């Protein structure tokens, strides 16, 4: 019986060889596991910030230059977050200044206040509003340390003037044609150039007083008291009434109290007499100036001064400001007298 031989395998084709080698190469590659997607923690949404809307007249009180405040104390006004929303409300419908032409000037009043649990002398900013159709004055008073009376000079001499106030809503557009109803007493003297001025000139700003020539005589124009500051060491500070006090007896009392040296008696008497003469001369000049002003004033201007209204604004009470309710007074200064209304 014949043996059967094994069948020879048929030769592989070229394509088959290439396919096999590819499969073998692929099977030899290391098997990699599919990566799991990384879990990304969602970022917390930022908290929405709310900004308080800027009020249309919120910087009005700051636009009124604090006349008579020392330059070194200007920054202290910003140490407390004072608010004058009462001044802003006065220009709204129903307010005392709504629709009126108004002239504003600022000042400061030092008071002992409780600030953050500590008693300290604090400057309270004050704004005075003058309700009249034209500027109340183009002059400013300067109190001199050496003299009893103030010097009355043009505002421009102290780089001051009535400046139109532009509300915030009007500052983005053209303001050339804007007819302002609010004017503030501003000062263009730059603090950076004060060091170039003489000390006497800088001190003049500390003693400035808003000036106004009233139609009626002020109480101090008929006053018979002069303030004495006799320049010796220590200086003699007192009041002398030329109607009630006898100068000889006045000097005798000072000598007995060891306030006035005996050898300075005659010098002191001459000094007092000079102060009295200056005071009487100033009172005569004030009366004469008022008489001439009234005589030359046209009826419309006179009526405007007679109908002029004065409003004195203090900062409103807030949780982060000291209590000033007991400090509010109607008195403005010796020229303007008392305000018709304190707010």
C-alpha positions in Angstrom: 0.0 0.0 0.0 1.5 3.2 -1.0 2.3 5.9 1.7 0.6 9.2 1.4 2.8 12.2 1.6 2.0 15.5 3.4 0.6 18.1 1.3 3.0 20.9 0.8 1.6 24.2 1.9 0.8 26.5 -0.9 3.2 29.5 -1.1 1.9 32.7 0.5 1.3 35.5 -1.7 3.0 38.9 -1.3 -0.1 40.6 0.1 -0.7 37.9 2.6 2.9 38.1 3.8 2.6 41.9 4.3 -0.7 41.5 6.1 0.8 38.9 8.4 3.8 40.9 9.3 1.6 43.9 10.1 -0.6 41.9 12.3 2.5 40.5 14.1 3.9 44.0 14.5 0.7 45.3 15.9 0.3 42.3 18.3 3.8 43.0 19.6 2.9 46.6 20.6 2.2 47.0 24.3 -1.5 47.3 25.1 -2.4 50.7 26.7 -5.4 51.2 28.8 -7.7 54.1 27.8 -7.2 57.1 30.1 -10.2 58.1 32.2 -11.1 61.7 31.7 -9.9 64.0 34.5 -12.6 65.4 36.6 -12.5 69.2 36.5 -13.9 70.9 39.5 -16.2 73.8 38.4 -14.7 77.2 39.3 -16.8 79.1 41.8 -18.7 82.0 40.3 -17.3 85.3 41.4 -19.6 87.3 43.6 -21.3 90.1 41.9 -19.9 93.5 42.9 -22.4 96.3 43.4 -21.1 99.8 43.1 -23.1 102.7 44.6 -24.4 104.9 41.8 -22.7 108.3 41.8 -25.1 111.0 42.8 -25.4 114.0 40.5 -24.3 116.6 43.1 -22.2 114.4 45.4 -19.0 116.5 45.2 -20.8 119.8 45.4 -19.8 120.4 49.0 -16.1 119.7 48.2 -16.2 122.2 45.3 -16.9 125.0 47.8 -13.4 126.1 49.1 -13.2 126.0 52.9 -12.3 129.7 53.3 -10.0 130.4 56.3 -8.9 126.8 56.8 -5.1 126.3 57.2 -3.5 124.5 54.3 -2.1 121.9 56.6 -5.6 121.0 57.8 -7.1 120.5 54.3 -6.4 116.8 54.2 -7.9 116.3 57.7 -11.3 117.0 56.2 -11.0 113.7 54.3 -10.2 111.7 57.4 -13.9 111.4 58.1 -16.4 110.4 55.4 -18.6 113.4 55.7 -21.9 113.4 53.7 -23.9 116.4 52.6 -27.0 114.6 51.1 -29.1 117.4 52.7 -27.3 119.9 50.4 -28.0 117.7 47.4 -31.7 117.3 48.4 -32.1 121.1 48.7 -31.7 121.3 44.9 -34.3 118.6 44.2 -37.9 119.4 43.5 -39.5 120.6 46.8 -36.1 121.6 48.2 -35.4 125.1 49.6 -32.9 125.8 46.7 -34.7 124.1 43.8 -34.7 126.2 40.7 -32.8 129.1 42.3 -29.5 130.8 41.5 -27.2 130.0 44.4 -23.7 131.0 45.5 -21.9 128.6 47.9 -18.8 129.0 50.1 -17.3 126.7 52.6 -15.7 127.0 56.0 -14.7 124.9 59.0 -15.7 124.9 62.6 -13.3 123.3 65.2 -15.2 121.3 67.8 -14.2 118.7 70.5 -15.9 115.5 69.2 -16.0 111.9 70.0 -14.3 110.2 67.1 -14.0 106.4 67.3 -14.2 106.5 71.1 -11.5 109.2 71.4 -12.2 112.9 72.2 -10.3 115.1 69.8 -10.6 118.5 68.2 -12.1 118.0 64.8 -12.8 120.4 61.9 -16.4 120.2 60.9 -17.0 121.3 57.3 -19.8 123.7 56.7 -21.4 125.0 53.5 -23.2 128.3 53.3 -25.7 128.9 50.4 -26.6 132.4 49.4 -29.8 132.6 47.5 -29.7 135.7 45.3 -29.6 136.5 41.6 -26.0 137.8 41.5 -22.8 137.3 43.5 -23.1 138.7 47.0 -19.5 140.1 46.8 -16.4 140.2 44.8 -14.2 140.9 47.8 -12.7 138.8 50.7 -11.8 139.9 54.2 -8.3 139.1 55.7 -8.0 139.2 59.4 -4.6 140.6 60.4 -2.9 139.6 63.6 -1.4 143.0 64.0 -4.5 145.0 63.4 -8.0 145.1 65.0 -9.8 145.3 61.6 -9.8 143.1 58.6 -8.3 144.1 55.3 -10.9 144.0 52.5 -9.3 143.0 49.2 -10.6 141.8 45.8 -11.1 138.0 45.6 -8.8 137.8 42.6 -5.9 139.1 44.7 -6.2 135.8 46.7 -6.9 133.8 43.5 -10.5 133.3 44.4 -13.6 133.7 42.4 -17.2 132.4 41.9 -16.9 129.3 39.7 -19.9 127.7 37.9 -20.5 124.2 39.2 -21.1 121.5 36.6 -23.2 118.5 37.9 -21.8 115.0 37.1 -24.5 114.2 34.5 -23.3 117.2 32.4 -19.5 116.5 32.5 -19.4 114.0 29.7 -20.7 116.4 27.0 -19.9 119.9 26.0 -20.3 122.4 28.8 -19.6 125.6 27.0 -23.3 126.4 26.6 -24.4 125.1 29.9 -26.1 127.7 32.0 -25.3 126.9 35.6 -27.5 128.0 38.5 -24.9 127.0 41.1 -21.7 128.8 41.7 -19.1 127.9 44.3 -16.3 130.1 45.8 -13.2 128.4 44.4 -9.5 129.0 44.9 -7.0 128.3 42.1 -3.9 128.6 44.4 -2.0 125.4 44.0 -0.7 123.8 47.2 2.4 122.6 45.4 3.5 126.2 44.9 2.9 127.4 48.4 6.6 126.7 49.3 7.5 129.3 46.8 5.5 132.0 48.5 6.5 134.1 51.5 5.2 132.9 54.9 3.1 136.1 55.3 1.4 135.4 52.0 0.6 131.8 52.9 -0.8 132.9 56.3 -3.2 135.3 54.6 -5.2 132.3 53.4 -5.5 131.1 57.0 -7.2 134.4 58.0 -9.5 134.8 55.0 -13.2 135.5 55.8 -16.1 135.5 53.2 -17.0 139.2 53.0 -20.4 140.8 52.4 -21.5 144.4 52.8 -24.9 144.2 54.5 -27.4 146.9 54.2 -28.0 147.0 57.9 -25.3 147.8 60.5 -23.8 144.8 62.3 -23.8 144.6 66.0 -20.1 145.0 66.3 -20.2 148.3 64.4 -21.6 150.0 67.5 -19.5 147.9 69.9 -17.3 149.9 72.3 -15.0 147.0 73.1 -11.5 146.5 71.7 -9.4 143.4 72.0 -6.0 144.2 73.5 -2.9 142.2 72.7 -0.1 144.1 74.2 3.2 142.8 72.8 5.4 142.1 75.9 6.6 138.8 77.4 4.2 137.3 78.4 1.7 139.3 76.2 -1.2 141.0 77.9 -4.5 139.8 76.4 -7.7 141.5 77.6 -10.8 143.5 76.5 -11.2 147.3 77.0 -14.5 149.0 76.9 -13.9 152.7 76.2 -17.4 153.7 77.5 -17.3 151.6 80.7 -13.6 151.3 81.6 -11.5 154.2 83.0 -8.0 153.7 81.4 -6.1 154.9 84.5 -8.0 152.5 86.8 -7.7 149.8 84.2 -3.9 150.1 84.3 -3.8 150.3 88.1 -5.7 146.9 88.4 -3.3 145.3 85.9 -0.3 146.5 87.9 -1.7 145.3 91.2 -2.4 141.9 89.6 1.3 141.8 88.4 0.1 141.6 84.9 1.5 144.9 83.7 5.0 146.0 84.8 5.0 149.5 86.4 7.6 150.8 83.9 5.3 149.7 80.9 2.3 151.7 82.1 2.6 154.7 79.8 3.5 152.5 76.8 0.4 150.3 77.5 -1.9 153.4 77.8 -0.7 154.7 74.5 -1.2 151.3 72.9 -4.8 151.1 74.2 -5.6 154.6 73.0 -4.3 153.7 69.5 -6.5 150.6 69.4 -9.5 152.6 70.4 -8.8 155.2 67.7 -8.4 152.6 65.0 -11.7 150.9 66.1 -13.7 154.1 66.0 -12.2 155.1 62.7 -13.1 151.7 61.2 -16.7 152.0 62.5 -17.0 155.5 60.9 -15.7 154.2 57.6 -18.1 151.3 57.7 -21.1 153.5 58.3 -20.0 155.9 55.5 -19.3 153.1 53.1 -22.8 151.6 53.7 -24.5 155.0 53.3 -22.8 155.6 49.9 -23.5 152.1 48.8 -27.2 152.4 49.5 -27.5 155.8 47.9 -25.8 154.6 44.7 -27.7 151.3 44.5 -30.5 150.8 42.0 -33.8 149.6 43.3 -33.5 146.1 41.8 -30.1 145.5 43.4 -31.3 146.8 46.7 -34.4 144.6 46.6 -32.1 141.6 45.9 -30.0 142.3 48.9 -33.1 142.8 51.1 -34.6 139.5 49.9 -31.4 137.5 50.1 -31.6 134.2 52.0 -28.8 132.4 53.8 -28.8 128.6 54.4 -26.1 126.9 56.5 -25.5 123.2 55.9 -23.8 120.8 58.2 -22.9 117.2 57.4 -25.7 114.7 57.9 -25.5 112.0 60.6 -24.3 108.6 59.5 -23.1 105.5 61.4 -19.5 106.2 60.6 -19.4 110.0 61.5 -19.3 111.6 64.9 -22.4 113.2 66.4 -22.4 117.0 65.7 -26.1 117.8 66.5 -25.1 119.8 69.5 -22.6 121.9 67.5 -25.0 123.4 65.0 -25.3 127.2 65.2 -26.9 129.7 62.8 -23.9 132.2 63.1 -21.8 132.4 59.9 -19.4 135.3 60.4 -19.3 138.9 61.4 -20.3 140.1 57.9 -23.0 137.6 56.9 -24.4 137.4 60.4 -26.8 134.5 61.1 -28.3 132.1 58.6 -32.1 132.1 58.0 -32.1 128.3 58.2 -29.7 125.7 59.5 -29.9 122.3 57.8 
